[in-house]
Amino acid sequence: MWRVPFLLGRLRVETRAATAVEYGLILAGIVLVIFGALQALGGSTANMWNNISTKVLAAH
């Protein structure tokens, strides 16, 4: 029975797991922003390369 207060006290002092979770959430947010930016820019970039390809083929 004495182990329960000991374990609860140890959980309160332990911060490494909380820090790892926080870093994981920050990383997940950064990844979502990158995916959103790639998705937003992907269509315009594809159109740009298609236009370039069309102009190069027309020049020959």
Backbone as CSV, one residue per row, in Angstrom:
resi,resn,N_x,N_y,N_z,CA_x,CA_y,CA_z,C_x,C_y,C_z
1,MET,0.818,-1.195,0.000,0.000,0.000,0.000,0.860,1.256,0.000
2,TRP,2.058,1.201,0.521,2.939,2.365,0.582,3.457,2.757,-0.791
3,ARG,3.346,1.864,-1.772,3.888,2.135,-3.100,3.038,3.134,-3.885
4,VAL,1.752,3.204,-3.623,0.881,4.100,-4.386,1.287,5.559,-4.196
5,PRO,1.445,6.065,-2.986,1.878,7.460,-2.845,3.265,7.689,-3.439
6,PHE,4.134,6.702,-3.336,5.472,6.822,-3.913,5.390,6.977,-5.428
7,LEU,4.569,6.137,-6.077,4.432,6.199,-7.529,3.771,7.501,-7.969
8,LEU,2.767,7.960,-7.244,2.111,9.220,-7.583,3.074,10.393,-7.428
9,GLY,3.889,10.373,-6.411,4.894,11.415,-6.227,5.922,11.396,-7.335
10,ARG,6.290,10.224,-7.743,7.278,10.095,-8.819,6.718,10.603,-10.141
11,LEU,5.437,10.352,-10.413,4.817,10.849,-11.633,4.768,12.375,-11.655
12,ARG,4.569,12.964,-10.501,4.506,14.421,-10.415,5.872,15.039,-10.709
13,VAL,6.941,14.381,-10.300,8.290,14.902,-10.485,8.807,14.608,-11.903
14,GLU,8.359,13.530,-12.492,8.848,13.111,-13.805,8.327,14.051,-14.894
15,THR,9.233,14.726,-15.592,8.829,15.670,-16.635,9.329,15.264,-18.014
16,ARG,10.149,14.248,-18.114,10.692,13.859,-19.415,9.597,13.409,-20.370
17,ALA,8.626,12.650,-19.879,7.558,12.166,-20.746,6.701,13.330,-21.234
18,ALA,6.414,14.276,-20.357,5.616,15.436,-20.757,6.353,16.256,-21.807
19,THR,7.643,16.422,-21.646,8.434,17.170,-22.619,8.436,16.457,-23.961
20,ALA,8.566,15.148,-23.952,8.554,14.383,-25.196,7.205,14.526,-25.900
21,VAL,6.124,14.523,-25.145,4.793,14.697,-25.732,4.673,16.087,-26.337
22,GLU,5.156,17.096,-25.641,5.099,18.466,-26.158,5.895,18.589,-27.453
23,TYR,7.083,18.028,-27.493,7.884,18.070,-28.719,7.182,17.316,-29.848
24,GLY,6.548,16.213,-29.521,5.800,15.462,-30.525,4.651,16.270,-31.097
25,LEU,3.932,16.999,-30.249,2.830,17.839,-30.720,3.335,18.988,-31.585
26,ILE,4.451,19.582,-31.207,5.041,20.652,-32.010,5.447,20.110,-33.375
27,LEU,6.092,18.955,-33.387,6.509,18.342,-34.643,5.302,18.009,-35.520
28,ALA,4.241,17.483,-34.925,3.031,17.171,-35.689,2.438,18.435,-36.298
29,GLY,2.450,19.532,-35.564,1.950,20.802,-36.093,2.783,21.297,-37.258
30,ILE,4.098,21.183,-37.142,4.984,21.612,-38.229,4.742,20.766,-39.474
31,VAL,4.582,19.468,-39.287,4.334,18.573,-40.429,3.016,18.938,-41.107
32,LEU,1.981,19.244,-40.329,0.696,19.625,-40.919,0.808,20.919,-41.717
33,VAL,1.579,21.872,-41.210,1.775,23.130,-41.932,2.520,22.875,-43.242
34,ILE,3.544,22.032,-43.198,4.297,21.714,-44.415,3.395,21.019,-45.435
35,PHE,2.592,20.053,-44.992,1.682,19.369,-45.913,0.683,20.340,-46.521
36,GLY,0.158,21.240,-45.713,-0.788,22.230,-46.229,-0.142,23.141,-47.255
37,ALA,1.079,23.576,-46.987,1.781,24.441,-47.934,2.076,23.699,-49.233
38,LEU,2.502,22.459,-49.137,2.783,21.674,-50.345,1.519,21.446,-51.164
39,GLN,0.428,21.200,-50.488,-0.825,20.976,-51.194,-1.290,22.270,-51.868
40,ALA,-1.130,23.399,-51.192,-1.557,24.675,-51.760,-0.691,25.071,-52.948
41,LEU,0.602,24.800,-52.871,1.521,25.190,-53.943,1.669,24.128,-55.023
42,GLY,1.240,22.919,-54.745,1.437,21.821,-55.690,0.739,22.034,-57.014
43,GLY,-0.491,22.507,-56.985,-1.245,22.714,-58.226,-0.630,23.796,-59.090
44,SER,-0.254,24.911,-58.478,0.330,26.001,-59.264,1.700,25.611,-59.815
45,THR,2.447,24.840,-59.058,3.757,24.388,-59.538,3.598,23.427,-60.713
46,ALA,2.640,22.542,-60.641,2.396,21.609,-61.747,1.968,22.379,-62.991
47,ASN,1.108,23.381,-62.822,0.687,24.196,-63.968,1.869,24.942,-64.576
48,MET,2.755,25.452,-63.737,3.927,26.167,-64.239,4.788,25.249,-65.101
49,TRP,5.061,24.028,-64.619,5.899,23.105,-65.388,5.197,22.655,-66.661
50,ASN,3.886,22.508,-66.624,3.147,22.154,-67.845,3.240,23.277,-68.877
51,ASN,3.140,24.517,-68.430,3.272,25.650,-69.349,4.668,25.707,-69.954
52,ILE,5.676,25.489,-69.154,7.048,25.478,-69.655,7.239,24.368,-70.679
53,SER,6.718,23.197,-70.358,6.843,22.060,-71.279,6.140,22.349,-72.601
54,THR,4.963,22.938,-72.531,4.223,23.275,-73.743,5.006,24.286,-74.585
55,LYS,5.579,25.283,-73.970,6.332,26.303,-74.709,7.613,25.733,-75.315
56,VAL,8.282,24.847,-74.596,9.504,24.234,-75.122,9.169,23.340,-76.315
57,LEU,8.096,22.555,-76.211,7.702,21.694,-77.320,7.243,22.506,-78.520
58,ALA,6.589,23.631,-78.278,6.121,24.489,-79.376,7.295,25.207,-80.057
59,ALA,8.388,25.426,-79.339,9.532,26.130,-79.896,10.308,25.245,-80.867
60,HIS,10.169,23.960,-80.768,10.923,23.065,-81.663,10.200,22.971,-82.927
